[in-house]
Amino acid sequence: MTAYIPYLPAEIHRIIAEYVHREDLPSYRLVNRQLCDMATEELFSTIVFHYSTASIDRLKRLGWNARLRGQVKNIFWDVNQWSVGNVRDFHEWEQYFTQIAQLDRWRNANYDSSGYTQLSQNRREWEAYLDRVADERKARVDRDSLQVLERFYNLHSIHIVNGDLFLAHRGLQKVAEDCPNASSGPVVFRRGFETYSLRNMPGIETLLIPEEYCKSSLKELTLNTVHLKCFAPLTSSNFDNLSSLDITIFPRTFRDRYLDTQWVVSMIKGFRRFLASSTRLECLRIDLNHEKAEPNSYDVVLSIDQVFDNEHTWSTLRTLSLCHFSATPDTLLSFLGRHSSTLKDLRLHNISWIVDNGDERGEPEQRFYAPSASVRHCAWPRVLQEMRKSLSLDHATVTGKLGENRHMRGWRLHEKDDELAAAVSDYLVRGGQCPLTADNADFDPESDTDSKREGSAA
């Protein structure tokens, strides 16, 4: 039968190996020596670890294997934790899941909370939880174990992730970026069950460990999701070799911390220092990860001038993505203009204007939307025109809310099947007539109804 199997050159087998499911790769290695080498490279090119003694031990064994450690190019570090809330005894365990059930019923009146009820009364699950937390704590305390990372001399990228994760074709992928609504599926207690709690956000070790052990070979770093508190104690950082940086920020903080101006300023300054330390960036993505921040909320709202020093420039930056930022027209245009000679790919999502308060850079947001009553006073059409003149883009994506002022919300550009979003993106690349007009603006229903007519006439 084997006589009828067609011969395939090694190059084709190498391409096939990239698409073989990770669970089938061990069998792929058994075919012959050539396929064994290919499957080994594919199997160990991307590895995943988390805080448990078993996972750390596997990482250490791989690092000490002279043949395999050179195959590792990408690492996914799952920083989800088993530990939840202040659960110290079985009574608090019951209270914890009772409160979660009440919260989900508040989100969805038809939600069936019986799964949480069963979990709250499951003493076996409670005892397993205690063992898992103890093992997790032991793995976290043994920080020196992660020194093994420096043995992966071909390491190209580290992805530090948390949230609702699942095993992808290679590595990990997030189910959702934001706090999910009440799920209709069965309740399963897992690591990261309390992912969106501030206390379970990863700490500064997620910055220090890659810098200490991996910076010589590291080209790509993903932090998804970290809190600004990670950057507060950061006095210096050195990621000179990074070419790609992808950061998703968890912006919320405790009320007393939000009111502590000095602490908020130290977070922002630490974040700015961290960004400036990566001097060779070609790709930068920052997502502040919140749709809106009310004045009385405990979200730390960041603006362009707070995050980026007004004189700093990445001389090799080609791809830039900014999500959920506030800015003034001048600060946005100034930042983009400093990178106009190299920038080729621009992605903006949910960018809104604020009043320029002069020397308040680095302070917590205490700003107000500029008053205006018509489109002719709005800045976004002019800003897009200036961007088109100063930038030479190969690709552009503009989505979400382009916020203007308190009288007119601005323009809403949906990500999928939206002609306006496509027109704006195309305009930034190819030019033509600016597609933002009074007819497609999103006016506040409470504003003057004549303002739209006035803008059209203008």
Phi, psi and omega in degrees: 000324182295341180294339182265358178282121184292149177284136176238131179294161183301325181298323179290318178298325180294321178293318180299320182301330180294337183255357178288135180299143184303328180286342179266349182298322176302322177290325178300328182289340186275351186294303176199178185295321181297312179291331176299315179296319180294314181293325177297315178300318182287322184293324185252005179292329178232121180236159183233138172215161178216180182280089168206153182297323180294317181293319179294321178297319178298319179298318181293319179297322179293320180293332181269358178273113186299329183277323188271329187297333178286347179278340186285118180242334182226135178236131171255117180256106180275108184262014173300150181240154171283324187301134178228138170044204175259065181260104184244346178213176185293328178297316178292330174300314179297315180298321182301310183284335174295318179293323177296318179298320178295321179295318180291327175292328176293323177288325184216108185298335182267008184290136178270110185267012183298330179298318177293324179298315179296320180293322181294336182258005183270098183291329178295320177294323178297316180293322176295324178298317179299318179295319181294318180294320179297318179293320179297317180296321179297318180292324181288324181292324182279066184296329183296341179299330182284359174297340178299340180300331182289349179279345179275083191287345177258013183298126184254321184216148173235129177245109178263111191229154171210176183112198180276099189250156171216156179290121177269188178305316171222130179080210184236156177220148180274140174286317182208148180276325187255169181302120185286155173284171179304127183272147178273353182280175180293149180280124179233121178281128187214169172298140182082015180301329180249040185305318189271019172270139182302323184293340181260009174291141180299151184263193186294342179299335179291343175263320186287321184294311176300323180293320184286321190249344190233358193294336183294325182253347189290128178248330183230134178227127177242127176240102186215094016233143178237160178262153178301338181299336177302328188268347184301313181276005185280108180269332178206158180205153182215098175236058187298332186269356181294133174250343181221129180227124183233113185235128170247123185261135169268107194275345188284152179214170179291154186300316182293328177288323180296324181279349178274093186302319183297321181291318179296318179298320180294325176296313183294318180294321177296321178296317180295320178297319180298316179296317183293338182289338180270088192278345186248028184295135171252337181223126180227126176230125177230125179236118179279355162062036171212139183284325180203152179229107180288154181302331182262011178274176180250038174266137174270105184273127183251146178244166182305315185287341176281322186278321185247127175300139187288359176241353184280140179219137171265113188288349182241011185291122180246330183235128181225130177228122179237126182233133175062047176256156165251158184195172164252158177306320183292317182292322178294313181295323179295316181296314179293322181297326180293341181245016186295333183286339183241336188291127181236340183228116183236131179228120180239136179218124178055072177244128182232151181277151171227164175285137177283111182262030172066250189267026182267018179299138179089348179275157174300153183294117172226058189238163185231151179288140183289135180288142176197153184239000181204165182296331183295341177266358184277149188266335188301317177302316179294319181297317178298321179296319178293322177297318180297323181288321189270337184255150175238087189263145170267335181209141178215143175223122178235118184221173178079210184264127168259091189281143182246294190199181185282345178268335179220124185293338179114224179232142178247122182243108182285150186287327185243138174054043180240115183293325181293316178300317179295322181292319179295315180298318180294324180297319181293335181267314189253344181086199184111216179259135181300126186279352181280119180223175177295330183291330180251013177282156179257096183277148173289129181301336183273353181282173181299123183292342179278348185295324180294320180294323179294319180294324180293320180294327180292000000 
